[in-house]
Amino acid sequence: MPAGRAARTCALLALCLLGSGAQDFGPTRFICTSVPVDADMCAASVAAGGAEELRSNVLQLRETVLQQRETILSQKETIRELTAKLGRCESQSTLDASAGEARAGGGGRKQPGSGKNTMGDLSRTPAAETLSQLGQTLQSLKTRLENLEQYSRLNSSSQTNSLKDLLQSKIDDLERQVLSRVNTLEEGKGGPKNDTEERVKIENALTSLHQRISELEKGQKDNRPGDKFQLTFPLRTNYMYAKVKKSLPEMYAFTVCMWLKATAAPGVGTPFSYAVPGQANELVLIEWGNNPMEILINDKVAKLPFVINDGKWHHICITWTTRDGVWEAYQDGTQGGNGENLAPYHPIKPQGVLVLGQEQDTLGGGFDATQAFVGELAHFNIWDRKLTPGEVYNLATCSTKALSGNVISWAESHIEIYGGATKWTFEACRQIN
């Protein structure tokens, strides 16, 4: 070989796999590798030892693959079992729901999109929960009847009194039925068939009673001022709500005020929500679960200091300005908190949908029963400026100087109701608590 170059030679290193090694890996193999002329040939055998390490790694990898394959097969079997169980459950639920609807004879309320699970769908709830909801409905009807009694005292007529007595008698009968059913459940005597028949019977009676009271309320509607009313949302559902006919303009500041009486806990729900194309949370007031009440602007959140889930009437106001995102919160005429950096320099967008009683996940829809407002709401007003503390106090104390909203004012002609929400007479500071 020429001088000055590192001469290389090919050495055949025999890897004699003796004993058990030969049995594990088969016949002897030879590896050809180049080594420097002046290198120790024995050192080359060390390099050849890398083949042993490689072979060991391959065997370990093969073992890992086999183990993973066994795991995957086991998981596939588990998935098949769970899928079969889920299929059986869904089939049974469908049969139960169909049977319940057939027995109800169409007496239940059906709204578009009500295929979603709703907490107000009485035909799909257990007996105990159903009776609890029926009790809430009865209480709501009793409250409405008391309001009608108050109205009849001011506008006495024999027809009104006779209707009132008849409705009171029906409510008493229904209460006795519910109480009897509760006692039967506690004694463990009720069966699925009896539960369904009893539920359908009570639901039909409630529907008839609801219609009679609504007719009676229409009679007083013709005689009351346009702003002397309240909205009632007796159950937590995804179909009961009110819609404000008018949209909001672009606003660089606002004040929103209302009277609220929450009757569900935990969580007041969503008294109002305003959605625009591309942003469902443009302006939302919500209290969900055990969280504090929050105001959302363009999906930015501020926690409010309100404590209103005590079943009493409260007057609340929130003011906001786009400059620095400064906000203030008032409860019963007194400022309880403030902050800044809430969606600063983001004006409220126009041409949206304003809904009372539900939180919108899409423009004008996408309601979730768990976020629905349960209770009573009145005097919902919006201004395109920040009200002063004195102006807020006038509203909370029903002063003759109290202002009406210059963007949204409280009037029956401005509100449409859906899904069983009701309107009836209300005068702030006279009927509260």
Salt bridges, closest charged atoms under 4 A:
GLU52 OE1 - ARG55 NH1 3.42
GLU77 OE1 - ARG80 NH2 2.59
GLU101 OE2 - ARG124 NH2 3.91
ASP121 OD2 - ARG124 NE 3.20
ASP165 OD1 - LYS164 NZ 3.22
ASP173 OD1 - ARG176 NH2 2.13
GLU175 OE2 - LYS142 NZ 3.33
GLU187 OE1 - LYS189 NZ 3.08
ASP195 OD1 - ARG181 NH2 2.06
GLU217 OE1 - ARG144 NH2 2.87
GLU282 OE2 - HIS346 NE2 2.98
GLU294 OE2 - LYS303 NZ 2.88
ASP310 OD1 - HIS314 NE2 2.95
GLU328 OE2 - LYS386 NZ 3.70
ASP332 OD2 - HIS314 ND1 2.98
GLU391 OE2 - ARG385 NH2 3.07
GLU412 OE2 - ARG224 NE 2.75
GLU427 OE1 - ARG430 NH1 3.16
